[in-house]
Each structure stands twice: as structure tokens, then as C-alpha cells.
Amino acid sequence: MNYKSLKGLQDILPPDISHWHHIESTAQDVFRRYGFREIRLPVMESTDVFVRSIGESSDIVEKEMYTFEDKGGRSVTLRPEGTASFVRAYVEHHLYNNPSPQKFYYMGPMFRYERPQAFRYRQFYQIGAEAMGVEEPELDAEIISMLSVILQGIGLEGLNFEITSIGCPRCRPGYRNALREFLEVRITRFCSDCQRRYDINPLRILDCKVPSCIESRAGAPPVLDYLCTGCEEHFGRVIKALKLLHIPHTINPGLVRGLDYYTKTAFEVTSESLGSQKAVAAGGRYDSMVKEFGGPPTPGIGFAMGMERIVPLMKHSVAASGAPDLFFCPLGSDALEKALLLTEQLRAGGLWVEMNHDISSLRSQMRKANRMGARNVIVLGADELSRNEVVVKNMMAKEERSARLDRESLLRALGAER
């Protein structure tokens, strides 16, 4: 029998999980400061939720969704992204009745059936944020600024912030016609999927990853040249606000988001260190989506960042915190009992403390402490119990200090080491 994980799935093990904890805790702290509250969404939705919002002609809907029929005969899908699920919850629970802006974040797994490759899995993890009820472009800049603060707090450097506007329902038809005219004489050079999309939604051709299609669409008209007055003004104010907030950025007219619900501002954060899969985070506006789900017209903007893309970058700049603060080596049954009591007391004081649970030789216990990478070691035997004092051995600095055998004394001795 095969008891290995399925293709495209991964186990996240210590010490790597400490990087994930660092990302999550950093993001949660920044979200709190910006007034975002957590929302937890189901990993499975009615298939219509994603088909309606993402778009029938998208690669996600056509090729990548994990869709199946449940025992009740309903078509259900493991969520391939978070925004559609969030908007479904936003409308279902009438959250639009609360004062704006309303700001939420979520964390969790997403699922797409695509070819596994570097930093791309069939079950992958995202942290997403959504802000609702404000159409002013300054919010767009604030959201991008918040994302920048999170990524800097994680310890990432050398990132590229790319931004564009993809217009709105008023100006997009004109751009669609111009794009179709450009593609018409070249359409036979494109893959079969793109040839089909030419009639359904030619904008999808700009998102195709087939190398021959990328080459064939070179020179396509940029959407920024076709913005209506409202979208042009909105985009100008976003750029002005980004400059005011000192957020380095590049205007990329060729930036295309692979989801139908985006309007106006779209952005992407990339790193050249990731090769072809260089996107670290991405997002944009979706001002029509709430109405499409049956709610009142409500503007919205959000982003998602990929955990699997971030971890490889932070490994070069952030050390994993995967070692105990203290390891007790008890020698004898009385020392074992005392070590057990002190271990619990020090853990209550916020330390990561381990101990040897059997009475083995000091040499074997020290080997175990070294294998765990313990920062400090305390040998506790009959002499130490009689003196009510121990020596705290700092294994990193190769230093020693004495401490009384009580919680507060040990915390003081160890606190200076942390």
C-alpha cells in the first residue's frame, strides 16, 4: 500500500514551521494595527461561487478547480482562492449593514489542480485581506502600504511592487475591441485555449503562460491607454498617495490579473529570487463583486500573499527559532521530581523548557540536549539539591552563572540569555 502524501501536497515540519509562525504572527500584528479583524471561511463552497466570480473562461475554473458532486448531488469545490468565499460570507451575513470601512483578514489552505513545480503546490496556503465600503483611491495606497509593512516585518528585501489599472465596465469594452483587433491577424499563432478565448474573453489571452502565446502577444495595446476619465483620475490619485507614503513602485501596463472580478487598481509584488514563479503577493479592486452576489453596490479591495513563496525568501534573512531555552539534566529520582516541578513553573513564565524523563547518564542527557540545540542546560543532582543552587550553562556563549533553585531566580538568569 502507498502511504505517501499525494502529489503536489506537502508536510510542513519543524524547524520550517517556525518560519510559518513568524509570517503569521507578523501579519496578525500589522492587521491589528490597521484595524483588520480575522474571519474564518470554509474550505469548500458551492461551485457557482467560484464560476460566477472568477470567470468561466479562466484557467482556474476551466482546468484547476477540485470540483466534485457530494452525496446530495450538489456540485462543490475546494476553494482555489479566498476573495470569492469572503464576498459570499459578506453578503450572506449582511455585513454591508455595518459601518464602513469594514476590514477583514483570513489565513488558510487553497486548492488548485495544476502541475506541481517550485513554490507551487496543489494545496497551498495564503494570507488574505479585504477592505470593504470605501471607493476612494487613497485606500488602495493604504492597503499596498500595509502589505509592504507586513513583508518588511517578515524580513524580506529586494521586492518589486508593480501596479496598474485595468479599467472598469465603462472603459473595458473599448479596450476589449482594440485588443481583439490587435489579436485578429495573429490568432493562429496562439494555443487552442487562447483561440477559443478570443471570442469569449480576449483579455484572458494576456494571462496565458504558454511561451509562444507570450511571444505572440508582444506589442498588444496597453489598457492604460483606454481608461475612462474616472479610472484615469482614480489611478493618478493612487500613484500620488503611494509617493506620499514613500512606497517604491513601478507602473506596469502589461500586468494582468487572472480573475474576472478585478476593476481599476491591480498590483503584484514580485521577487527575482523565485525564478519564473516570482509573484509573492497580488491583489486589486473588485467594486462590482458584492452586487453580483446579490448585495448592494459595495466597493472592495484586497490582496493575498503566498506562504510557499515567502518562506524561501525569508530563510536567507530570518533564523528559525527551533530550540529550547533550557534543558534539565536530572541525576537521581529526587532531582527528577524537582526538575519536573521547575519545568512547569518556567514554562508558565514563558520559556520553552525540556527535561530528560528517565534517570540516564549525564553524558547521554547532554547528547540529547545538544541534538535539540538547547540554548541553556542545567545539571540537577544531589549536590545542587542540598545547596538549593544550580549552574546555568549557556551553550551558545560557553558561559556559566549560578542561580537559586526557584522560579524567579531561574527566570532572571535565563531572561538575560534570551
N, C-alpha and C positions, 0 to 999 in steps of 0.2 A: 504493500500500500504506500501511497505517496503522502507523506505528512509535511511537505514543504509548503511555504507560502505560495500563493498564486502569483503568476507572472504580473509584474507591474505593481505589486504591493510590497511593503517593507515593514520590518520591525524596527522600532526606534529604541535603542538600548542605551543604558549608561555606558560611558560618560556622556555620549552625544545628547542625551535628553536634557542635560544641564544647559546646553545652548538653547534648546526649545523653551525651557523655563525662563531663561534670560530674555528672550524675544517677547514672550507672553507678558511677563511682569513689567517690562519696559513699556510695551504698548498700553497695558492697562493703566499704568501711572499717567501716561500722557493723555489717554482718553479721559481720565478723571479730571485732569486739569482743564480740558477743553469742554467739559460738560457732557460727554458721551456716556450712555448707560448700556449695560450689556443686555442683549436679547438672545435667547437660545431657540434655535429653529430645528424642526425635524429634518433628518437626512433624506427623507422620502416624501415626494409630493405627487399630486396628480400630474400626469404627463402634460396636460394642457397648460399648466402654469409655465412651463419652460418653452413649449412650442409657441405660445402666444407672445411671450416677451422677448425671447432670444431670436426667433425668426425661423420659419420652416426651411429656408434655403441656407442656413448657417451650417458650417461643418459640425458644430456641436450637436444640433438636432438631427442632421442627416446621417452622421456617422459615429458619434462619440457617446451618446447617452446610453446609460444602463437602464433600459426600459423593459418591463415585463408585465404580464397580466397576473393580478393577485387572485386569490381563491373566490373573490366576489365578482370576478370578471372585469375589474377596473384596470385601466392602464396606468401604471405608476412608474416613477422614475427616481433613481437615486440622484440627488441634486448635483448638477455639474458646475454650479456657481451659486453665490449667495443672494444676490440682489433680487432675483425673481421671487425667491422664498420670502425674503424680507417684505417686499411690497405686498405679497399675498397676505401676510400676517398684519401688515399695517392697515390694509383695507378691511380685512375680516374683523379685526378688533376695534375698528373705528378710531384708530389712534390720531387721525386727522382732526378730531374734535378737540384735541388738547392744544395748548398754546404753542406757537411756533417761535423759534425753530425747535424741532424735535431731533435729537441726535442719539444714534444707537451704534453699538458695535457687536460683532459676533466672532467666534472662533470655532473652527471645526473642520471635519473632512469633507471633501468634494470628490466626485467620481466622474471620470471620463474614460471611455474605451478608446485609447489611442496607442500608437506604438511606443512602448517604454524606451526612453533614452535618457541621457544625462539630465538630471534635475527635473525629469518629467515622469510621473507615475500615474497609474490608473486610479489609485486612491491617493489624493494629495491634500495638503492642509493649507487653509487660508485664514488670515485675519482680515475682516472687512469692517468698514464704517460707512454709515449712511446718515445724511443730514437732510431733513425734510422741511418744506414750507417756506423757503427763502429763495427768491429768484435773483436777487442782486448778485452781480459777479464778484463782489468782494468776498462772498462766502466761498467761492471757488478757490480763490487765492488762500483763504484761511485753511481750507481742507488740505491743499497741497503743502502749505507751511506745516500743518500738523503732521502730515506724513513725513516730511523732511526731519522734523524733531524726533519722531519715532526712530527713523533709520539712523540718525546721528547718535541717539541714545543707545542703540544696539551696538554701535561701534563700526558702522560701515562708512567707507570713504570712497571717493572717486566715482560717485554715481552721476548719471546724466538724467536730468529732468526735461523731458520733451513734451511739448504742449501744442495743441492746435484747436480749431473749431470745426466741427463737421456740419454746422448749419442746423436748420430746423425744418419743419414741414413746409414752410413758406418758400424757402430758397433751395431746398434739396431737389425739387423736380427739375429746375433749370440746370443744376449740376448733373443730375442723372442723364438728362438729354445730351449734354456736352460730352459726358463720359461715354455714352453709348455711341455717339458719332465717332469719337476717337477710336473706340474698340472695333467698330464695324468692319473696317478694312483689315484688321489684324486677327479677328476672332478665330480663324482656323489654326493659328499658332498656339492657341491655348488648350489646356486639358479639357477632357469631356465635361467635367463638372463646371468649369468656367463657361464653356459654350452653352450649357443649359442655363446658367445663372444670367447670361447676357439678357435673356428675355424676362426672367423672374425678378432679379435684383442685381444690376450690373455693379453696384458698389461692392458686392461680395467678391468680385474678381480682384479687387485691390487687396484683399485679405488672404488670397491664396498663397500657400507656401511652396508650391511646385516651382523649382528653379526656372524652368522655361517660361512659366507664366510671369514670374517676377521680371525676367528679362524683357518679355514681350510688352509689358505694360509701362516700361520706362518711357517717360515723357508725357504721361497722362496728365490732363489738366488738373491743377490743384484746387481743392474745394474752397480754399480761402479766397480764390478769385471770384467765387459765385455767391458769397454771403450776402444776405439781405442787410438793409441798414441796421435793423435791430440786432442781428447776430454780430455784425461788424463792430457795433458800439459795445456790445457785451464783451467781446473778445478783447477789445482795446482796454477796457477797464480791468479785465483780469490781468493782463500784462502789466498795466500800470501798478496794480496792487502788489503783484509779485516783486516788482522792482522796489516798491516802498518797503516790503518786508525782507528785502535782500535775499531773495530766493534765486540762486543761479538757475537759468533755464534756457532752453533752445526751442525756437518755434520750428516745428517740423510739419510742413504742409502735407507730407506723404503719410503721416501717422493715421492708421485706420484701426478702429476697434471692431472686434469680431462679433459684436452683439447689436441687434437691431434697435434696442431701446435707447441708445445714446443720442443726445441732441446737444448742440452747441459745444461746450468745453469737453475736450478729451485729452488725457495725459497718460504718460507712461514713464516709469523710472527704470533705467537700464544700467547694466554693468558689463563692460567689455571683458571682464574676467570670466564670464559664464559661457563664452563662445556664442554659438548660434541661438541657444536658449537664454537670451540675455535679459529678458524682462524680469524685474524684481517685484514691481507693483504697477498697477494700472487702474484707471478709473475715469469718471466723467459724469456729465449731467444726464438726467433722464426725466425731463419735465412732463412728458405725456403718459408715463407708465401707470401712475396711480389711477388716472381716468380710464385707461384701457382695462384696468382690473375692476372697474365699477365704482371707484371712489370719486370724490370731487377733484377738479383740476388742482394738482399739488406739485410744485416743483421739487426736485430732489437731485442730490449729487452724492457720489460715494466712490470708494476705491476698495481694492482688495490687494493684499500682498501675499506672496507665496513663501511658505516656510522653507520648502525644499530649495528654493533659490537663495534665500537669505543665509541659511546655515553654512554653506560652503564659503561664503564671503566672510562671515564673522569668525570662522575658525582661524583665520590668519591674524586677527586683531584682538580676540577676546579669549582668554584662557577658560577652560572648563573648570567648574568648581565641584569636582567629584571626589573629594577626600574628606575623611572625618577630621573634626577639630581635635579630637582626643581619643586615644585608645588606652583602656585599662588592662594591665597585665597582672591579675591577682595570683598570688602564690599561697595556696592553702585555703581551706574551707571558710575560715573566718574572714579572710581577705576577699573571698568570692562574694560573700554576703554584703560586705561593706562596699565593694565595687558596684554591686547591683543597685544598692541604695543611692550611691553618689551618681551613678549613670543617669538614673531617672531624675534626680534633682538638677543636674546640669543640663539635661535636655529641656527641662522646664524653663531654664534660663536662656534658652535659645541656641545652644550648641548642638552640633552633631557629634554624638559620643557613641563609641562602640566598646565592647569588652569581650574578653575571652570567657566562654561559659563553662569551660572544663579546667581541671587542675592539671595543666601540662607544663613542660619545662619552659623556663624563661626564654630559652633560645627559640623554641618553636613559636612562642607567642610573639616575640619580636619579629620573626619572619612574617607572621600573619599581619602585624601592624605595618610592616614595610610594603607588603603586597597591596594593602589597602591605601597606601600613601598617606597614612595618618600624620597630621602636622605636629602633634604632640603625643607623648607617651608617658604614662605614669605606671611605675612598678610598685605594686602594693603587696607587702609581705608582713611577717610578724614584727620586724623591727619598725616599720612605718606605722603599724597599728599601735605599738607600745608608745611611740613618740608622738603619735597623732599629727604626723607631718610627713609629707612626701616631697620628692624631687620631680618637678615637671620638666621633661626633656623635650626641647624644641628640635624636632628632627630636620627642619629646614635650615635654621641658623646654627645648628650644632651648639646650642646653649642650654644651660640648666638654671632653674631657680626653685627655691623652696616655697612651699605653701602649706598652710594648715589643712587638716582633713575635714573641712566643712565647705558647704556650698559657696558662700560668699567669698571666702579666701581663694578657692579654686577659680571662681569666675573672674576675679580680679587678675589672677596670674595668667589665665588663658585669654582674657579680654585684651590684654596688651599685645598678645601674639597675633590676634586675628586681623 
